[in-house]
Amino acid sequence: MTLQQILTPAIIEAVQKQFDSTIDKIEFQATRKDFEGDITMVIFPLLKVIKGNPVEIGTKIGTHLVENVAEVEKFNVVAGFLNIVISDAYYLTFFNGIKDNSSYGFVEASSSATRGKAELSEAKAVMVEYSSPNTNKPLHLGHVRNNLLGYAVAEIIKASGKKVYKTQIINDRGIHICKSMLAWQKYGNGQTPETTGLKGDKLVGNFYVAFDKEYKVQINDLIIQGKTEEEAKKQAPIIIEAQQMLLDWEAGKPEVMELWKTMNQWVYDGFAQTYKSLGVDFDSYYYESKTYLLGKEVVQFGLEKGIFEKDADGSVWIDLTPDGLDRKIVLRSDGTAVYMTQDIGTAIQRVKDFPDVGGMVYTVGNEQDYHFKVLFLILKKLGFDWAASLYHLSYGMVELPSGKMKSREGTVVDADDLMKEMTTTAKSISEELGKLAGYSEEEKAKLYRTIGLGALKYYMLKVDPKKQMMFNPEESVDFAGNTGPFIQYTYARIQSILRKAEFDTTMSVSIELHPKEKELLKQVALFPETIQDAARNHSPALVANYTYELVKEFNSFYQNVSILGEENKDKKVFRVQLSKKVADTIKSAFQLLGIEVPERM
């Protein structure tokens, strides 16, 4: 049982006996470092039902707790805060209960076969969408944040006790795809990933950039001939050809379809390599080229039900002005789909494919906030009960010290190049520290990659998803401060301690706790609650920063007490066990973030 679960009924009883009053909510918080105590009850909310001096109220409740709760040793009251001191016995009992639990903090998702009907709604699975790239360019820095966020949120929700499916929607149709295809036809000279030695996504991305360069030249030529900029953009021959190619694609013209399939496959193969390097995976894939068709069917259904309305030009809309939004088009006058159409179709198809899905998380940048408000509302109006459990994991853009990135102009930070750069930076800093004696070249290469990717992932995930962030590669690989390498180094330090411990560390011991041991145990005890909070808030940052606080607490413990040099065997055994549990918790937390930890460093 948690401290809150132990203390809550006793406090309710105290309020009933001492003040003849009833309360249903108690506010707890961690005791401030400058006061004695392990957990604090906030008295001020009780003043709504109990008249009196907060200090006197706190004193009466504290006295009741000392007399009636075995775990409460003593208390003190400061203003409206009751600081409660918990016995060593409670923490030792807690520790002995978790020290050998390899899945500490994680909740197993119960199978529906073991649940009653009332629990089935809670057993519904969650589908988490992330990545969702276009097939006209490689993954870049923005995709890295998207993938890391989506993957971590999926893992955290899974650890909180829910079944999770990881998915993505691949944007494989549209004018932007045709631009790369047309440029390859014009300038490719039959190039393939095999003949060029380039990853397929990079090769196709090069032609997307080539299209834009030629488009700009043609626009400029037309302006010189007297056209306005707007006229020039519409009349440039290359954009007219791309638009015709899109019409040919929608008509199923064989040679266009064949080229589309070939170039898309190049991109998929390239993406697969990047995902593997980044350490993310998926349970299912959806393709816009297929789901938009179902979306068009649903629009027809919505028209018949009066949910959508057709304008005189044949376009189909939904009027959301009564809901505080605006009118939204769901089908163009020529019958072609818009993004909203395919998103409606995709959501419905996913529930058809996975009937136990009861909610979805969309990991998409904050520039799409309005889009998802509209999408979720449309799905509710269409009558889908699961539409009440849709969540947009909206995140801020990633910028570099050099400014914003632009795919068309080829000024993006390529995801593969970024991972290589992080590994190189980790190598440079590790060699400067000079602690790799005895490592083989293969071991060094693996360590550099573990540190480099750990630095990248942690730096991305420690920031609240909603915030825009500046990514600084060198700062992220710092071995001090709130960084991945700092936490990895602490984990490796503990492994070194464990390798030197030459005695049975499985026994249970009873000792008087050092204040630093107690503080460390209190931090370890927060791990399960942190996972649940992170799942509720869809925020890997809560797990990342919890881990940093745990590591800081361990380093304070390490600097203030002797571990292997302790003469008292019981204390030595306990401190090694505690160190191991801290390392296990670091590893579990980093596992949720997709970060590896090195055994030596």
Solvent accessible surface area in square Angstrom, and as a share of the most:
residue,aa,sasa,rsa
1,M,164,0.73
2,T,72,0.42
3,L,20,0.10
4,Q,67,0.30
5,Q,99,0.44
6,I,28,0.14
7,L,0,0.00
8,T,42,0.24
9,P,79,0.50
10,A,13,0.10
11,I,0,0.00
12,I,63,0.32
13,E,72,0.32
14,A,0,0.00
15,V,0,0.00
16,Q,83,0.37
17,K,137,0.58
18,Q,82,0.36
19,F,44,0.18
20,D,119,0.61
21,S,21,0.13
22,T,105,0.61
23,I,16,0.08
24,D,139,0.72
25,K,166,0.70
26,I,25,0.13
27,E,85,0.38
28,F,39,0.16
29,Q,74,0.33
30,A,84,0.65
31,T,19,0.11
32,R,147,0.54
33,K,162,0.69
34,D,98,0.51
35,F,69,0.29
36,E,96,0.43
37,G,14,0.13
38,D,14,0.07
39,I,11,0.06
40,T,3,0.02
41,M,1,0.00
42,V,11,0.06
43,I,0,0.00
44,F,91,0.38
45,P,50,0.32
46,L,5,0.02
47,L,55,0.27
48,K,174,0.74
49,V,77,0.44
50,I,7,0.04
51,K,174,0.74
52,G,51,0.49
53,N,72,0.37
54,P,32,0.20
55,V,64,0.37
56,E,106,0.48
57,I,4,0.02
58,G,0,0.00
59,T,55,0.32
60,K,95,0.40
61,I,0,0.00
62,G,0,0.00
63,T,56,0.33
64,H,10,0.05
65,L,1,0.00
66,V,60,0.34
67,E,129,0.58
68,N,86,0.44
69,V,14,0.08
70,A,98,0.76
71,E,47,0.21
72,V,7,0.04
73,E,95,0.43
74,K,94,0.40
75,F,55,0.23
76,N,42,0.21
77,V,30,0.17
78,V,52,0.30
79,A,61,0.47
80,G,0,0.00
81,F,68,0.28
82,L,0,0.00
83,N,4,0.02
84,I,0,0.00
85,V,9,0.05
86,I,0,0.00
87,S,16,0.10
88,D,34,0.18
89,A,65,0.50
90,Y,30,0.11
91,Y,3,0.01
92,L,15,0.07
93,T,99,0.58
94,F,41,0.17
95,F,1,0.00
96,N,55,0.28
97,G,60,0.58
98,I,18,0.09
99,K,20,0.08
100,D,111,0.57
101,N,63,0.32
102,S,110,0.71
103,S,61,0.40
104,Y,17,0.06
105,G,10,0.10
106,F,57,0.24
107,V,75,0.43
108,E,156,0.70
109,A,44,0.34
110,S,57,0.37
111,S,64,0.41
112,S,70,0.45
113,A,97,0.75
114,T,107,0.62
115,R,57,0.21
116,G,39,0.37
117,K,186,0.79
118,A,93,0.72
119,E,79,0.35
120,L,74,0.37
121,S,81,0.52
122,E,122,0.55
123,A,27,0.21
124,K,88,0.37
125,A,0,0.00
126,V,19,0.11
127,M,1,0.01
128,V,0,0.00
129,E,9,0.04
130,Y,0,0.00
131,S,3,0.02
132,S,23,0.15
133,P,1,0.01
134,N,37,0.19
135,T,2,0.01
136,N,1,0.01
137,K,35,0.15
138,P,18,0.11
139,L,4,0.02
140,H,30,0.14
141,L,0,0.00
142,G,15,0.14
143,H,24,0.11
144,V,1,0.00
145,R,0,0.00
146,N,10,0.05
147,N,0,0.00
148,L,4,0.02
149,L,1,0.00
150,G,0,0.00
151,Y,32,0.12
152,A,0,0.00
153,V,2,0.01
154,A,0,0.00
155,E,22,0.10
156,I,1,0.01
157,I,8,0.04
158,K,84,0.36
159,A,7,0.05
160,S,16,0.10
161,G,15,0.14
162,K,87,0.37
163,K,98,0.42
164,V,15,0.09
165,Y,29,0.11
166,K,12,0.05
167,T,0,0.00
168,Q,2,0.01
169,I,10,0.05
170,I,6,0.03
171,N,20,0.10
172,D,2,0.01
173,R,16,0.06
174,G,15,0.15
175,I,55,0.28
176,H,28,0.13
177,I,5,0.03
178,C,3,0.02
179,K,31,0.13
180,S,1,0.01
181,M,2,0.01
182,L,10,0.05
183,A,0,0.00
184,W,50,0.17
185,Q,98,0.43
186,K,87,0.37
187,Y,85,0.32
188,G,0,0.00
189,N,141,0.73
190,G,47,0.45
191,Q,63,0.28
192,T,35,0.21
193,P,20,0.12
194,E,145,0.65
195,T,103,0.60
196,T,53,0.31
197,G,70,0.67
198,L,66,0.33
199,K,41,0.17
200,G,5,0.05
201,D,0,0.00
202,K,41,0.17
203,L,2,0.01
204,V,2,0.01
205,G,6,0.06
206,N,79,0.41
207,F,14,0.06
208,Y,17,0.07
209,V,27,0.16
210,A,29,0.23
211,F,2,0.01
212,D,11,0.06
213,K,132,0.56
214,E,51,0.23
215,Y,32,0.12
216,K,100,0.42
217,V,82,0.47
218,Q,33,0.15
219,I,20,0.10
220,N,81,0.41
221,D,63,0.33
222,L,25,0.13
223,I,71,0.36
224,I,133,0.67
225,Q,130,0.58
226,G,64,0.62
227,K,75,0.32
228,T,79,0.46
229,E,103,0.46
230,E,118,0.53
231,E,70,0.32
232,A,0,0.00
233,K,95,0.40
234,K,132,0.56
235,Q,75,0.33
236,A,0,0.00
237,P,74,0.47
238,I,0,0.00
239,I,15,0.08
240,I,88,0.45
241,E,70,0.32
242,A,0,0.00
243,Q,88,0.39
244,Q,94,0.42
245,M,12,0.06
246,L,39,0.19
247,L,104,0.52
248,D,26,0.13
249,W,16,0.06
250,E,61,0.27
251,A,87,0.67
252,G,37,0.35
253,K,83,0.35
254,P,102,0.64
255,E,104,0.47
256,V,9,0.05
257,M,44,0.20
258,E,110,0.49
259,L,20,0.10
260,W,29,0.10
261,K,115,0.49
262,T,53,0.31
263,M,5,0.02
264,N,6,0.03
265,Q,91,0.40
266,W,29,0.10
267,V,0,0.00
268,Y,46,0.17
269,D,73,0.38
270,G,1,0.01
271,F,6,0.02
272,A,59,0.45
273,Q,98,0.44
274,T,1,0.01
275,Y,14,0.05
276,K,173,0.73
277,S,38,0.25
278,L,1,0.01
279,G,39,0.37
280,V,9,0.05
281,D,76,0.39
282,F,25,0.11
283,D,86,0.45
284,S,16,0.10
285,Y,103,0.39
286,Y,17,0.07
287,Y,60,0.23
288,E,6,0.02
289,S,13,0.09
290,K,139,0.59
291,T,8,0.04
292,Y,21,0.08
293,L,93,0.46
294,L,26,0.13
295,G,0,0.00
296,K,66,0.28
297,E,116,0.52
298,V,14,0.08
299,V,1,0.00
300,Q,98,0.44
301,F,88,0.37
302,G,0,0.00
303,L,37,0.18
304,E,130,0.58
305,K,131,0.56
306,G,61,0.59
307,I,43,0.22
308,F,7,0.03
309,E,73,0.33
310,K,125,0.53
311,D,49,0.25
312,A,118,0.91
313,D,93,0.48
314,G,27,0.26
315,S,5,0.03
316,V,2,0.01
317,W,61,0.21
318,I,3,0.02
319,D,59,0.30
320,L,0,0.00
321,T,74,0.43
322,P,116,0.73
323,D,66,0.34
324,G,66,0.64
325,L,40,0.20
326,D,65,0.34
327,R,86,0.31
328,K,54,0.23
329,I,45,0.23
330,V,0,0.00
331,L,26,0.13
332,R,111,0.40
333,S,62,0.40
334,D,102,0.53
335,G,27,0.26
336,T,22,0.13
337,A,3,0.02
338,V,22,0.13
339,Y,118,0.45
340,M,2,0.01
341,T,0,0.00
342,Q,5,0.02
343,D,20,0.10
344,I,0,0.00
345,G,0,0.00
346,T,4,0.02
347,A,0,0.00
348,I,12,0.06
349,Q,53,0.24
350,R,1,0.00
351,V,27,0.16
352,K,124,0.53
353,D,71,0.37
354,F,45,0.19
355,P,99,0.63
356,D,47,0.25
357,V,3,0.02
358,G,17,0.16
359,G,6,0.05
360,M,3,0.01
361,V,4,0.02
362,Y,7,0.03
363,T,0,0.00
364,V,27,0.15
365,G,3,0.03
366,N,58,0.30
367,E,116,0.52
368,Q,69,0.30
369,D,59,0.31
370,Y,89,0.34
371,H,26,0.11
372,F,10,0.04
373,K,125,0.53
374,V,0,0.00
375,L,0,0.00
376,F,26,0.11
377,L,36,0.18
378,I,0,0.00
379,L,0,0.00
380,K,104,0.44
381,K,82,0.35
382,L,15,0.07
383,G,63,0.60
384,F,57,0.24
385,D,125,0.65
386,W,24,0.08
387,A,1,0.01
388,A,81,0.62
389,S,61,0.39
390,L,20,0.10
391,Y,71,0.27
392,H,27,0.12
393,L,4,0.02
394,S,20,0.13
395,Y,13,0.05
396,G,0,0.00
397,M,76,0.34
398,V,10,0.06
399,E,30,0.14
400,L,20,0.10
401,P,95,0.60
402,S,107,0.69
403,G,26,0.25
404,K,156,0.66
405,M,42,0.19
406,K,111,0.47
407,S,26,0.17
408,R,134,0.49
409,E,82,0.37
410,G,44,0.42
411,T,75,0.44
412,V,40,0.23
413,V,35,0.20
414,D,16,0.08
415,A,1,0.01
416,D,19,0.10
417,D,75,0.39
418,L,1,0.01
419,M,5,0.02
420,K,140,0.59
421,E,83,0.37
422,M,0,0.00
423,T,33,0.19
424,T,86,0.50
425,T,20,0.12
426,A,0,0.00
427,K,90,0.38
428,S,55,0.35
429,I,42,0.21
430,S,7,0.05
431,E,95,0.43
432,E,143,0.64
433,L,88,0.44
434,G,57,0.55
435,K,110,0.47
436,L,20,0.10
437,A,96,0.75
438,G,78,0.75
439,Y,31,0.12
440,S,54,0.35
441,E,130,0.58
442,E,145,0.65
443,E,76,0.34
444,K,48,0.20
445,A,57,0.44
446,K,143,0.61
447,L,9,0.05
448,Y,12,0.05
449,R,91,0.33
450,T,15,0.09
451,I,1,0.01
452,G,0,0.00
453,L,19,0.09
454,G,2,0.02
455,A,0,0.00
456,L,0,0.00
457,K,11,0.05
458,Y,0,0.00
459,Y,19,0.07
460,M,0,0.00
461,L,0,0.00
462,K,45,0.19
463,V,34,0.19
464,D,55,0.29
465,P,4,0.03
466,K,130,0.55
467,K,124,0.53
468,Q,109,0.48
469,M,11,0.05
470,M,102,0.45
471,F,0,0.00
472,N,51,0.26
473,P,21,0.13
474,E,129,0.58
475,E,97,0.43
476,S,0,0.00
477,V,0,0.00
478,D,66,0.34
479,F,37,0.15
480,A,62,0.48
481,G,34,0.33
482,N,40,0.21
483,T,10,0.06
484,G,0,0.00
485,P,0,0.00
486,F,38,0.16
487,I,0,0.00
488,Q,0,0.00
489,Y,58,0.22
490,T,2,0.01
491,Y,8,0.03
492,A,6,0.05
493,R,67,0.24
494,I,0,0.00
495,Q,23,0.10
496,S,34,0.22
497,I,13,0.07
498,L,41,0.20
499,R,131,0.48
500,K,131,0.55
501,A,20,0.15
502,E,160,0.72
503,F,55,0.23
504,D,79,0.41
505,T,40,0.23
506,T,92,0.54
507,M,65,0.29
508,S,78,0.50
509,V,15,0.08
510,S,97,0.63
511,I,22,0.11
512,E,142,0.64
513,L,16,0.08
514,H,62,0.28
515,P,95,0.60
516,K,58,0.24
517,E,1,0.00
518,K,28,0.12
519,E,49,0.22
520,L,0,0.00
521,L,0,0.00
522,K,38,0.16
523,Q,26,0.12
524,V,0,0.00
525,A,38,0.29
526,L,76,0.38
527,F,0,0.00
528,P,44,0.27
529,E,85,0.38
530,T,17,0.10
531,I,0,0.00
532,Q,53,0.24
533,D,42,0.22
534,A,1,0.01
535,A,13,0.10
536,R,158,0.58
537,N,82,0.42
538,H,27,0.12
539,S,8,0.05
540,P,0,0.00
541,A,8,0.06
542,L,74,0.37
543,V,0,0.00
544,A,0,0.00
545,N,52,0.27
546,Y,14,0.05
547,T,0,0.00
548,Y,36,0.14
549,E,76,0.34
550,L,0,0.00
551,V,0,0.00
552,K,85,0.36
553,E,29,0.13
554,F,0,0.00
555,N,16,0.08
556,S,28,0.18
557,F,0,0.00
558,Y,81,0.31
559,Q,140,0.62
560,N,85,0.44
561,V,17,0.10
562,S,54,0.35
563,I,11,0.06
564,L,57,0.28
565,G,61,0.58
566,E,33,0.15
567,E,169,0.76
568,N,72,0.37
569,K,116,0.49
570,D,58,0.30
571,K,64,0.27
572,K,45,0.19
573,V,0,0.00
574,F,1,0.01
575,R,14,0.05
576,V,1,0.00
577,Q,9,0.04
578,L,0,0.00
579,S,0,0.00
580,K,87,0.37
581,K,5,0.02
582,V,0,0.00
583,A,0,0.00
584,D,46,0.24
585,T,3,0.01
586,I,0,0.00
587,K,100,0.43
588,S,16,0.11
589,A,0,0.00
590,F,0,0.00
591,Q,101,0.45
592,L,2,0.01
593,L,1,0.01
594,G,18,0.18
595,I,8,0.04
596,E,114,0.51
597,V,20,0.11
598,P,14,0.09
599,E,86,0.38
600,R,101,0.37
601,M,30,0.14
